[in-house]
Amino acid sequence: MSESSALPEFTAPELQALRGAAVWYAKYHAATIARSANDPAAYAVAEREEYLDLVAALAKLGVRVRVPDALQQAA
């Protein structure tokens, strides 16, 4: 998938649906990601980075998601 600097225009319901799905995903996977907080494997590191990117993106959309304590130092 290629990245573009221009985002499409979302309707309010579409944006709310994206926020809701992302929040659900972040909350659902928080414990799993936190359990691998000290795992140095490349896959675990990539998963943590992607999770923290999701949390940061949600914050930019005005949604605060609690980062698990085990990941606080990486956040």
C-alpha positions in Angstrom: 0.0 0.0 0.0 1.5 3.4 -1.0 1.3 6.3 1.4 -0.1 9.6 0.4 0.2 12.9 2.2 -3.5 13.7 1.4 -6.1 12.0 3.4 -9.6 11.6 2.0 -12.4 13.6 3.4 -14.4 11.5 6.0 -18.0 12.1 7.0 -18.6 12.5 10.7 -20.0 8.9 10.9 -17.1 7.5 9.0 -14.6 9.2 11.3 -16.5 8.1 14.4 -16.5 4.5 13.1 -12.7 4.6 12.5 -12.1 6.0 15.9 -14.3 3.4 17.5 -12.6 0.5 15.7 -9.2 1.8 16.6 -10.1 2.3 20.2 -11.5 -1.2 20.4 -8.4 -2.7 18.8 -6.1 -0.8 21.1 -8.0 -1.8 24.2 -8.4 -5.4 23.0 -4.6 -5.9 22.3 -3.2 -3.8 25.2 -2.7 -6.8 27.5 -1.0 -8.9 24.8 1.3 -6.1 23.8 2.2 -5.4 27.5 3.1 -9.0 28.1 5.7 -8.8 25.5 7.1 -5.5 26.8 10.5 -6.9 27.5 10.7 -9.3 24.6 13.7 -8.2 22.4 12.5 -10.2 19.3 12.1 -8.1 16.2 8.5 -9.1 15.9 7.7 -8.1 19.4 9.5 -4.7 19.0 7.6 -4.1 15.8 4.2 -4.9 17.4 5.0 -2.5 20.3 6.0 0.3 17.9 2.8 -0.2 15.8 0.7 -0.2 19.0 2.3 3.0 20.2 1.8 4.6 16.8 -1.9 3.7 17.0 -2.2 5.3 20.4 -0.4 8.4 19.2 -2.7 8.6 16.1 -5.7 8.3 18.3 -4.4 11.1 20.5 -4.2 13.3 17.4 -7.8 12.5 16.8 -8.7 13.6 20.3 -9.0 10.1 21.8 -6.9 9.2 24.8 -6.1 5.5 25.3 -4.4 4.4 28.4 -1.0 2.9 27.6 -0.3 -0.2 29.8 2.2 0.4 32.6 4.7 -2.0 31.0 4.8 0.2 27.9 4.9 3.6 29.6 8.7 4.0 29.2 8.5 3.3 25.5 5.6 5.8 25.0 
